[in-house]
Amino acid sequence: MAAQEAAPLQIDPTLISELDLDTFQVPYVYLEDEPYVHTRLLVGETEYTYDCSFPVKGHSAVMPAAIAEVQADGRRPLVAERGKRYYVYLA
């Protein structure tokens, strides 16, 4: 029996705001009400796939450099906050 892949969580584009990472901003969505962390998010026609996470407290030590690196590779990040973590998704 093959495992069935879950459909991406659809996010209303009007819920997307920005997270300030000191020298630049990234798209951000607050997902505290979700019962679990989804592996894929769909915003409009763009699908994002989970990549990694960072603790909310102390994220500024490593997260900006990690986000800048994926942006330099041509990937588009979306940060979702849930609990005490930031979850990074990439398109």
Backbone as CSV, one residue per row, in Angstrom:
resi,resn,N_x,N_y,N_z,CA_x,CA_y,CA_z,C_x,C_y,C_z
1,MET,0.842,-1.165,0.000,0.000,0.000,0.000,0.894,1.237,0.000
2,ALA,0.630,2.165,-0.881,1.414,3.396,-0.980,0.836,4.463,-0.063
3,ALA,1.719,5.233,0.536,1.272,6.337,1.391,0.714,7.452,0.517
4,GLN,-0.342,8.051,0.985,-0.954,9.145,0.244,-0.399,10.459,0.772
5,GLU,0.041,11.317,-0.121,0.596,12.601,0.272,-0.530,13.570,0.605
6,ALA,-0.369,14.259,1.726,-1.382,15.223,2.151,-1.378,16.436,1.225
7,ALA,-2.546,16.990,1.023,-2.668,18.204,0.207,-2.038,19.371,0.974
8,PRO,-1.516,20.346,0.250,-0.934,21.500,0.938,-2.007,22.302,1.670
9,LEU,-1.605,22.941,2.750,-2.502,23.833,3.469,-2.656,25.111,2.662
10,GLN,-3.883,25.454,2.321,-4.129,26.671,1.555,-4.165,27.865,2.498
11,ILE,-3.347,28.873,2.166,-3.234,30.084,2.954,-3.829,31.239,2.159
12,ASP,-4.725,31.973,2.771,-5.294,33.163,2.147,-4.169,34.194,1.969
13,PRO,-3.905,34.651,0.750,-2.817,35.618,0.526,-2.944,36.899,1.357
14,THR,-4.156,37.243,1.788,-4.311,38.458,2.601,-3.757,38.276,4.013
15,LEU,-3.469,37.037,4.410,-2.898,36.767,5.730,-1.377,36.896,5.755
16,ILE,-0.772,37.063,4.588,0.688,37.169,4.508,1.120,38.585,4.877
17,SER,2.039,38.670,5.830,2.625,39.959,6.201,4.135,39.847,6.015
18,GLU,4.900,40.661,6.713,6.360,40.605,6.577,7.004,40.438,7.940
19,LEU,8.085,39.652,7.961,8.905,39.488,9.155,10.197,40.248,8.916
20,ASP,10.515,41.150,9.818,11.715,41.974,9.690,12.921,41.209,10.225
21,LEU,13.904,40.989,9.356,15.147,40.318,9.748,16.310,41.306,9.748
22,ASP,16.093,42.471,10.285,17.060,43.568,10.408,17.361,44.261,9.088
23,THR,18.025,43.587,8.163,18.419,44.255,6.915,17.469,43.972,5.759
24,PHE,16.523,43.065,5.944,15.547,42.761,4.891,14.315,42.130,5.524
25,GLN,13.248,42.019,4.754,12.009,41.405,5.212,11.711,40.167,4.376
26,VAL,10.992,39.238,4.987,10.549,38.036,4.278,9.046,37.869,4.507
27,PRO,8.354,37.237,3.562,6.929,36.962,3.753,6.736,36.077,4.988
28,TYR,5.656,36.358,5.726,5.425,35.714,7.017,3.932,35.439,7.207
29,VAL,3.640,34.311,7.846,2.251,33.989,8.202,2.235,33.356,9.593
30,TYR,1.229,33.697,10.364,1.062,33.183,11.728,0.124,31.989,11.677
31,LEU,0.596,30.816,12.089,-0.198,29.585,11.982,-0.445,28.922,13.333
32,GLU,-0.561,29.693,14.379,-0.730,29.135,15.726,-1.959,28.236,15.845
33,ASP,-3.003,28.503,15.101,-4.237,27.727,15.228,-4.221,26.389,14.489
34,GLU,-3.175,26.133,13.722,-3.093,24.858,13.001,-2.748,23.735,13.977
35,PRO,-3.384,22.562,13.837,-3.160,21.477,14.786,-1.774,20.821,14.666
36,TYR,-1.115,20.993,13.527,0.218,20.424,13.339,0.965,21.242,12.286
37,VAL,2.255,20.972,12.165,3.082,21.663,11.178,2.905,20.955,9.834
38,HIS,2.497,21.700,8.840,2.282,21.136,7.500,3.599,21.101,6.730
39,THR,3.723,20.144,5.816,4.937,20.049,5.016,4.870,20.930,3.773
40,ARG,3.645,21.301,3.371,3.495,22.157,2.188,2.410,23.199,2.445
41,LEU,2.666,24.405,1.942,1.703,25.497,2.024,1.433,26.004,0.619
42,LEU,0.207,26.416,0.361,-0.169,26.954,-0.936,-0.710,28.360,-0.720
43,VAL,-0.022,29.335,-1.307,-0.438,30.736,-1.222,-0.738,31.190,-2.640
44,GLY,-2.005,31.396,-2.934,-2.371,31.703,-4.316,-2.013,30.519,-5.195
45,GLU,-1.173,30.757,-6.174,-0.737,29.689,-7.092,0.650,29.154,-6.742
46,THR,1.267,29.684,-5.681,2.633,29.308,-5.317,2.631,28.290,-4.186
47,GLU,3.299,27.155,-4.435,3.415,26.130,-3.405,4.783,26.210,-2.747
48,TYR,4.782,26.181,-1.426,5.999,26.224,-0.618,6.150,24.888,0.096
49,THR,7.386,24.407,0.207,7.682,23.142,0.867,8.557,23.407,2.084
50,TYR,8.253,22.717,3.180,9.014,22.885,4.420,10.496,22.610,4.183
51,ASP,11.349,23.475,4.759,12.793,23.305,4.643,13.465,23.117,6.001
52,CYS,13.215,24.027,6.940,13.875,23.956,8.236,13.131,24.835,9.235
53,SER,13.589,24.834,10.488,12.955,25.696,11.491,14.005,26.296,12.410
54,PHE,13.598,27.376,13.085,14.454,28.089,14.020,13.626,28.457,15.240
55,PRO,14.248,28.503,16.422,13.498,28.973,17.589,13.188,30.459,17.441
56,VAL,12.013,30.871,17.892,11.663,32.289,17.826,12.659,33.089,18.661
57,LYS,12.910,32.625,19.870,13.871,33.305,20.732,15.280,32.946,20.279
58,GLY,16.030,33.935,19.839,17.396,33.716,19.381,17.544,33.504,17.883
59,HIS,16.444,33.631,17.131,16.514,33.369,15.680,17.449,34.325,14.949
60,SER,17.624,35.530,15.485,18.421,36.533,14.756,19.889,36.163,14.658
61,ALA,20.349,35.180,15.422,21.747,34.770,15.356,22.071,33.992,14.078
62,VAL,21.108,33.229,13.555,21.407,32.380,12.396,20.395,32.473,11.255
63,MET,19.158,32.795,11.569,18.105,32.770,10.545,18.321,33.759,9.403
64,PRO,18.717,35.022,9.654,18.904,35.942,8.531,19.921,35.433,7.502
65,ALA,21.027,34.877,7.966,22.049,34.368,7.040,21.531,33.168,6.257
66,ALA,20.786,32.296,6.916,20.232,31.125,6.230,19.222,31.539,5.175
67,ILE,18.365,32.510,5.496,17.375,33.004,4.532,18.072,33.691,3.363
68,ALA,19.077,34.511,3.651,19.814,35.192,2.581,20.470,34.182,1.643
69,GLU,20.955,33.086,2.185,21.605,32.055,1.363,20.613,31.402,0.400
70,VAL,19.429,31.048,0.888,18.458,30.414,-0.011,17.937,31.409,-1.047
71,GLN,17.827,32.688,-0.656,17.417,33.707,-1.623,18.481,33.873,-2.703
72,ALA,19.746,33.809,-2.327,20.834,33.920,-3.300,20.809,32.750,-4.283
73,ASP,20.279,31.612,-3.842,20.143,30.438,-4.713,18.898,30.506,-5.587
74,GLY,18.141,31.613,-5.475,16.961,31.784,-6.308,15.685,31.227,-5.717
75,ARG,15.730,30.768,-4.482,14.530,30.230,-3.825,13.768,31.363,-3.148
76,ARG,12.461,31.205,-3.025,11.611,32.209,-2.380,11.121,31.664,-1.044
77,PRO,11.544,32.276,0.073,11.128,31.783,1.383,9.785,32.351,1.843
78,LEU,9.133,31.590,2.687,7.949,32.013,3.423,8.163,31.502,4.843
79,VAL,8.047,32.374,5.824,8.239,31.986,7.221,6.882,31.883,7.892
80,ALA,6.658,30.760,8.558,5.423,30.539,9.310,5.777,30.412,10.789
81,GLU,5.030,31.100,11.625,5.256,30.995,13.064,4.187,30.111,13.676
82,ARG,4.630,29.179,14.489,3.721,28.294,15.227,4.430,27.889,16.506
83,GLY,3.782,28.125,17.633,4.417,27.816,18.910,5.627,28.709,19.120
84,LYS,6.712,28.104,19.501,7.938,28.859,19.773,8.964,28.697,18.659
85,ARG,8.482,28.419,17.427,9.400,28.206,16.307,8.942,28.958,15.071
86,TYR,9.918,29.325,14.258,9.686,29.824,12.910,9.972,28.669,11.963
87,TYR,9.052,28.373,11.079,9.202,27.311,10.089,9.428,27.955,8.737
88,VAL,10.506,27.568,8.066,10.877,28.145,6.782,10.412,27.209,5.676
89,TYR,9.636,27.758,4.753,9.153,27.051,3.566,9.764,27.697,2.348
90,LEU,10.046,26.910,1.326,10.665,27.440,0.107,9.853,27.122,-1.134
91,ALA,9.806,28.079,-2.042,9.173,27.871,-3.353,10.259,27.908,-4.395
